[in-house]
């Protein structure tokens, strides 16, 4: 045995302590490490730089509805994999993996509840489910949310987060754009408001349809909102785009949004808008 081995064996080593993997959260904007508990208590907003993190339906419903109390709407049933699409792996396998990862049936989930004592039906797109892409399931869920709002005589509020239409469903995904537009028209015929809250990111066919048809257009701070990507636009027009292009604050300055609201103030703002736009129906 060499002297190095003898020295190494004589040194008392302390067993490595196991620490949870989810103890810290690294902010994707400023790179600061934040205690996960602090991150969640701050509504998934970075306390250092104010970056608004992406959240799913369960967290969003808990933040928006009174006392985090709500009732999920039944999930509509649609034909899955209608084109038998396959790229590097079958579309059916991708759906199965997304459902296992998110515990959701598709990228849009609806719930009904109260927002500061006022009735509302709220839909939330989950970007974690295949990029929140719009397919037949999302279109059917949107229609179901509108129908529930009409039945309850209350507003329909949608939180958008999507990369666009779902390519694996081809033309059938694009057909959801006019379907959702007609549903919004039915909501207006019933005299009920339609409020859109755009979160990061809201792009593609979702932006070209129901995300831009709200009676009131709201966005979270610094949310990416647009149709085509910035690099695609620059290569098409052969010009450099302005700083902050396609971000919520830029769109607000250029008249495409009504307001940019911090997540901490969002519930109060939604209640105020419901009170303005549908006071009798919401309070009934």
N, C-alpha and C positions, 0 to 999 in steps of 0.2 A: 504494500500500500504506500503510495507516494505521500509526501508531506501535505500536498494540496488536498488530497482526499481526506487525510486525518483532520485537517483544519475545517474542511467543509462539514464533516460529520459531527464535529464538536460544537458547531454553531446551532443553537436551538432555533428552529424555524416555526413560526406561528402559522397555523393552518389558515388557508385563504377563506375569508368569509364570503358567503354567498349573498349577493345583492340582487334585488329585483331588476329585471331588464327594463321595466317601464317606470323607473323612479324619476327619470329626467325626460324632458322634451326639448329638442333643439329647434329653435325658431328658424324656419327656412328663409326668413328675410334678413335678420340681423345676425344669426348664428349663435345667439346667446342660449345658454343652457338654463332652462326654467324647470323648477320642481313640477312634476306632473300634477300634483294636487293644486298648486298655485295656478297652473295653466287651466285646469278644469274649472276652478272657482272663478276665474276671470273670463269665463264663457269662451275658452279656447282663443283668447286674444292675448298676444304677447305683451306683458307688462313693461317691457323695455322699449319696444319700437311701435307698438300698436297694431302689428300685423294680425289680420283676421284669418285664423286657420280654417281649413275646410272641416265641416262637421256633417254628420249623417242625420237622417230623419228623427231618430230617437232623441238625440241631443237638442235638435232644433225644436221639436214639439215641447220638450221639457222647458226650454227657455221662453217660448212664446205663450203657451197656454197657462192660465191661472192655476197655481199650485201644482204645476206639471201634471194636470189631470186632463185626459183626452180619451177619445174612443177612435180606434183605427177603423177606417172604412174597409169593407170586404175587398179582397184583391180580385180584379176582373180576370177572367180566363180568356186567353187568346191562343191561337195556333202557334206552336213553337217551331222554330226552324222551318218556315214554310218553303224556303228555297233550297233546303238541304245543302247549305253553304259550308264550304270547307276551305281554310287557308292552310296555315301550318298545323292546325288541328281543327276538328269539327266544331261548328258553332254551338251545337248542343253541349259539348264539353266545356266551352267557355261560359255558357249560361250556368252550368252546374257548378263551376269553380267560383263564379261571382256570387251565387247564392250561398255557397258554403262560407265565403269570406265575409259577407255582409249580413247574412241571415234575413235577407229581403228577397221577395219574389221577382222584383224588377226595379228599375231605376227611379220610379216615382211612387211615393207613398202618400196617402191622404189620411187626414184625421179631422174630427170635429170636436170643438170644445169652446171655451170662453176666453176672451182676451179682455181683461179688466172689466168683466161682467157683461161683455157683448159677444153674441154668437158669431162664430166664423168657421168655415171649412178651410183647412190649410193643406196644401200639397207641397212636398219637399222632394226635390231631385237629389239623388245620392251619387256624387261623382265617383265614389268608390266602386259602384256597380257599372263596370264596363264604361267608365268615363261619363256616366250619366247619360249615355247616348239614347236618342229618341227612336224607339221602334214601335211595333204594334202594341206592346204591353204598356208603354208610356202613354201612347195616344188613348188607349182604352181607360187607363187610370185617370188621365186628365178629364175625359168625358164623364167618368164616374164622379169625380170631384165636383164638376160643374152641376151635374144632376142632383147631387146631395145638397149643394148650396141653394139651388132652386127649391128643393123640397123643404129645406129648413128656413127659407126666406132670409138668407144671410149672405154676406160677401164670400167670394172665393179668392183666397190669397195663395199665390204660388211662389216658392223659393226655387229659382232656377240655378242649375249647375250642370253644364253639359259640354261635351266636345262636339256636339252636332248630331246628325242623323246616324242611325246604326247601319253601317255599310253591309253587314251580313244579311240584312233584310231588303236591300236594294230599293226598288221603287215603292215597295210597301211602307218603308220608313218615311219616304218623302210624302206619301199620301196622308201622313198624320198632320202635316202642316195645314192643309185646308180643313181637315176634320176638327182640329182644335180651334181654328178661326171661326168655324160655324158654331161651335159650342160657346165661344165667347159672345157671339151675336145673340144666342139664346139667353145667355145670362143678362145681357143688356135689355132684351125684350121683357124680361121679368122685372126690370127696374133695379137690378142688383149690381153693386160695384165689383170690379175685377182689379185686384191690386197685385203688382209684380214686384218682387224683391230679387234683384239679380246679385248672385254671389259669384265668387271666383271659382272657376271660369264659366262664362256663359257665351258660347260661340256657335257657329255653324247654323244649321237649320232651325235650331231652337230660337236663336236670336232673330232669324228671319220669319218667325211665326209668333207663337204666343208670348215670347219674352218681351216683345216690343209693342204689344197691343193693350197694355194696362191702362186703366183710367188714371192711375198714378204709377209712375215709374220710379222705383227706389233702388239703390245699390249700396252694398257695403263698401267701406273705404278700400281703394286701390284694387277693386275687383277688375279682372280682365273681361272685357265685353267687346264682342265684335263678330263679324261673319267669317271672312278669310283671315288667315294668319298674317302677321306683320311682314314676314319675309316674302310671302307670296305677293302681297300688295306692292312691296318695294321692287320686286323683280318685274312686276307687270307695268308699273308706271315709271320705273327707272328713276325714282326719286327717293331721297331719304325722308322718312316720316318724322314728325315732330316728337320731341321728348314727351313721354307719358301717353303717347297715342294708344287708344283703345283701353285706357284705364278710366275708372269711374269718374274721377275728378275732371279729366279732360272732356268726357262726354257731358258732364254737368255744365261745364263752361260753354259748350257748343250746343246746348239746348236739347240733347237727346235724353236727359234724365230730369226728373223733377227735384230730386234730393239725394244726397249721400248721407246715410245714417249709420252711426256707430252701433254695434251689436247691443251694447248696454242700453241704448235709448230706443231700440227698435220696437219693443212691445208697447211702450207708451205711445210711440208715433202711430203704430197700426191701430191702436184703440182710438186715438184722436181722429184718424181718417175714417174709421168705421162710423164714429159718432157724427162726423160731418156728412158722409155720403149715404148712410142708411140708418139714421137714428131710430126711426120707428120700427123697422124690420129687425134690426140687430137686438133691440132691447125687448122685443115681444116675447 
